[in-house]
Amino acid sequence: MSAKKRQKTKNKAQKKLMPDFVTAHWDVLVILFLLVVPLIYFMPYLSANKMIAGSDFLLGGYPVEKWVSEQEGLPLWYPHVFGGMPVLGTPAGGPLAPFAQLREIIPPHVVMTISFIIAFFAAGIGMYVYLKEIGLSGYAAAVGAVIYQFIGNIATTPYAGHMARALSAALFPLMIFLVHRGLRTRRLLYFVLLSLVTAFAFYDGHFQITYYALIFLIIYGIHYLVVHRKDYSKREIVKVVGYGLCSVALIATLMAAVWLPVYGGLGAGARGVERGYEYATSWAMPPLEIIDLIVPTFSGVLEKYWGLNPFKIHFEYFGILAIAFAILTFLFYRKKSYVKFYALVALIVPFIAFGGATPVFRIFYTIVPGFRLLRAHSMIFFMVSFSIIVLAAIGFHHMVAEDSGDRNKNFKKRFMIAAGSMLGILVLAGIIGAVGRESVITFIQGILRSRFVAEFGEEGASAKFGALANNYSDIVSGTWRSILFLVLALGLVYVSLARKTKVWFFAIAAIAIAFIDQMPLTLKYLQSAPAPSKYYAEDDIVRFLKRDRSIFRVFPFQSQPALNTRFLYHLQDSYLFYHDIQSAGGYVTSPIQRYQEFIGAGKSVMFNPTNLFIFPKFADMLNLKYIVAPNLPEDLSRYDPQSRMIIQNIKDHLTQYRLVFQGYQFSVYQNDRVLPRAYFVPAYRVVDETQSVEVIKSQAFNPHTMVLLEEEPGVVLNESYPDTLIGAPITEYTANRIVCHIESPFPGFLVLADNWHPDWRVFVDGQARELHRANHCFRAVYVDAGMHEVIFRYISPPFNLGSIITLCAVLVAAGLCVILVKYRW
């Protein structure tokens, strides 16, 4: 052979050994793919002319975020809804969150879109680096990353505008990666980074989902140390445990600005009388499909904790490919690292997600700290998705990405048996579903009807089963759709056994199958709405209300389905908030409990103002100057008897108010008996907090001349006084500061019809005075006879202290990261 031919042969051999472009740049291509896909997915909503139509975001999120961004400083009080409530009333970042800072320069609805893009990218990149960290190939890691990026618990959250839920679930793989890398390398840097990521998840994410993640991280760390105990000396174990404790402490200090004002006050709130401003919490829970929980948070009152889920606005689906590969992984590779652990997680966590559907949940409810203070535990299902996808990636690695020589001779035969069994079971289910429609529906009704009737009533149960019958054909077609994707997934494994092409080809094929399976379903949950200026455009009612420059509240009167119109005028949303109009209702998660008791809503978080309907005095005291009600028909002959009775009752109720404006669909009535927002009364009476609402209902109580207090004020008032209301003009009304002026001929109490809260302080002529809780939920301060300036200021010592602690923690964490990276510690 000539030298030229030998060189040519040598070049061909070297070329075969050299990786192709895709193989050589796989990591970069995957990272780009994980970023570009969310960008394309959400691209239409990066424009200011369109919004993601997330229900919670439209109902309450956008108006609140817009208002906060328009304030000069940081508002600590929302005065527009439910009589006022603290901005930092829940253990989440709110206006302090990192993403919230973008709203200063970018419209809030665009910020939400950017947040979703970042969350989706974080989900994919976190899963990718974690799967590679546990020893899987980049091909298997890419398949797992793409599937997790579009799991139901993340990809369907835009439908409700639940960006916080998406973000916490998305950051979960990155948090596990940092724990694993920190334990493997014994380096403090990764524990510091874990603290920063976890704090970010608490600030901008969902508290409950992040709490679940922390519990999992502790269990994962213990499992890792047990499995690798031979690799650690006693000193190293103490070292990494110390790092873990430092990480927890750093998380707590990073969150101090939010957690101190919330939990510092709640600790007192639980004692009730001293500072109690506990929150009303009785939620109708979201998923999982059939049964979940209604959990009261903060107040500790367990009212209707166990219950059925009345509605569902997302799904938990994560693809047939992941399920098929996970099953094969457990059948063939259960002795491999992490398989048994994640199989156990995937088995146990659903018992938490199913809640009261099984008795198992009560074990977790009893022994796991904090579980009884949380709601809708089905949100933990993202861990099931994560675990099964990890199992699927492990299976893909061993069945497709690894050299086929590692498999035993019977693998193909065993695979065919397993594949045939899975297909057979699913085909049998499809056949039964197709031919046994009535039998299947009857069987489901027999199991669930009594429970549904108990929860929803006969009519509600019938509606549920009617929906099942209407959607049954979709269930059957979905089964056959699943069979198709199962065939594609199993066919991919079968073809890969011959190993006649590059591994990355099978990885791309698996990603394509997952995409085609998941994407059409998740896209249904990405709805659009017009730009805010159009969506929240002024109607005739708002234009009329804006003519009044005084301080007042609006009562959005609830109508009935009997009327041929919308059921309510923004009764439970923040449309009026958007237009800077204060409402008796609104859309919030945790209104102050005392306010709910005052309006007659009990422990509910919804605006159910029974007292405002039955006892007009409550509407007067709440400064409800205007009532918005539907235009009622004069001729009732075309309505059924029940509808006629409802309409007539509404008419009778509205006769006590004066019609001042009639619009296209709704009218505005003025309450001429309304009390000013701030006014002076010359007498007081001390009553127990449990009796104050009943006293207000009594005819003997006159709010024009008397205020109800819960503690002796230590003052003596003249019992002889005129029956004349004295108003206190408000000269300044902002989120954190209210200024009133009062000229009283005798000593008494200035009453402000805004919710009492322990962080509100009051100053009379510059001197601090005691702020009393008045009329069950309002504020009052004693003033002497004469002219006075009364200033209410929101001053939160826990927030101020927490802000200092958090700032110090951020500086310490940033400094540690710089030092640890520089010196490779």
Secondary structure as GFF3:
##gff-version 3
##sequence-region A 1 825
A	DSSP	alpha_helix	3	17	.	.	.	ID=ss1
A	DSSP	alpha_helix	21	24	.	.	.	ID=ss2
A	DSSP	alpha_helix	26	42	.	.	.	ID=ss3
A	DSSP	three_ten_helix	43	46	.	.	.	ID=ss4
A	DSSP	beta_strand	50	52	.	.	.	ID=ss5
A	DSSP	alpha_helix	55	56	.	.	.	ID=ss6
A	DSSP	pi_helix	57	61	.	.	.	ID=ss7
A	DSSP	alpha_helix	62	70	.	.	.	ID=ss8
A	DSSP	beta_strand	77	78	.	.	.	ID=ss9
A	DSSP	beta_strand	85	86	.	.	.	ID=ss10
A	DSSP	three_ten_helix	94	96	.	.	.	ID=ss11
A	DSSP	three_ten_helix	99	104	.	.	.	ID=ss12
A	DSSP	alpha_helix	108	133	.	.	.	ID=ss13
A	DSSP	alpha_helix	138	149	.	.	.	ID=ss14
A	DSSP	alpha_helix	152	155	.	.	.	ID=ss15
A	DSSP	three_ten_helix	157	159	.	.	.	ID=ss16
A	DSSP	alpha_helix	163	185	.	.	.	ID=ss17
A	DSSP	alpha_helix	188	204	.	.	.	ID=ss18
A	DSSP	alpha_helix	207	227	.	.	.	ID=ss19
A	DSSP	three_ten_helix	229	231	.	.	.	ID=ss20
A	DSSP	alpha_helix	234	254	.	.	.	ID=ss21
A	DSSP	alpha_helix	256	269	.	.	.	ID=ss22
A	DSSP	beta_strand	291	293	.	.	.	ID=ss23
A	DSSP	beta_strand	306	308	.	.	.	ID=ss24
A	DSSP	alpha_helix	320	333	.	.	.	ID=ss25
A	DSSP	alpha_helix	339	353	.	.	.	ID=ss26
A	DSSP	three_ten_helix	355	357	.	.	.	ID=ss27
A	DSSP	alpha_helix	361	367	.	.	.	ID=ss28
A	DSSP	three_ten_helix	371	373	.	.	.	ID=ss29
A	DSSP	three_ten_helix	377	381	.	.	.	ID=ss30
A	DSSP	alpha_helix	382	396	.	.	.	ID=ss31
A	DSSP	pi_helix	397	401	.	.	.	ID=ss32
A	DSSP	three_ten_helix	404	406	.	.	.	ID=ss33
A	DSSP	alpha_helix	411	435	.	.	.	ID=ss34
A	DSSP	alpha_helix	437	470	.	.	.	ID=ss35
A	DSSP	alpha_helix	472	496	.	.	.	ID=ss36
A	DSSP	alpha_helix	503	523	.	.	.	ID=ss37
A	DSSP	beta_strand	528	530	.	.	.	ID=ss38
A	DSSP	alpha_helix	532	535	.	.	.	ID=ss39
A	DSSP	alpha_helix	540	545	.	.	.	ID=ss40
A	DSSP	beta_strand	553	556	.	.	.	ID=ss41
A	DSSP	alpha_helix	575	578	.	.	.	ID=ss42
A	DSSP	beta_strand	582	583	.	.	.	ID=ss43
A	DSSP	alpha_helix	593	599	.	.	.	ID=ss44
A	DSSP	alpha_helix	610	614	.	.	.	ID=ss45
A	DSSP	alpha_helix	616	621	.	.	.	ID=ss46
A	DSSP	beta_strand	624	630	.	.	.	ID=ss47
A	DSSP	alpha_helix	641	654	.	.	.	ID=ss48
A	DSSP	beta_strand	658	662	.	.	.	ID=ss49
A	DSSP	beta_strand	666	670	.	.	.	ID=ss50
A	DSSP	beta_strand	678	681	.	.	.	ID=ss51
A	DSSP	beta_strand	683	686	.	.	.	ID=ss52
A	DSSP	alpha_helix	692	697	.	.	.	ID=ss53
A	DSSP	beta_strand	706	709	.	.	.	ID=ss54
A	DSSP	beta_strand	726	727	.	.	.	ID=ss55
A	DSSP	beta_strand	730	733	.	.	.	ID=ss56
A	DSSP	beta_strand	737	744	.	.	.	ID=ss57
A	DSSP	beta_strand	748	752	.	.	.	ID=ss58
A	DSSP	beta_strand	760	764	.	.	.	ID=ss59
A	DSSP	beta_strand	767	769	.	.	.	ID=ss60
A	DSSP	beta_strand	772	774	.	.	.	ID=ss61
A	DSSP	beta_strand	778	783	.	.	.	ID=ss62
A	DSSP	beta_strand	786	794	.	.	.	ID=ss63
A	DSSP	alpha_helix	797	823	.	.	.	ID=ss64
###
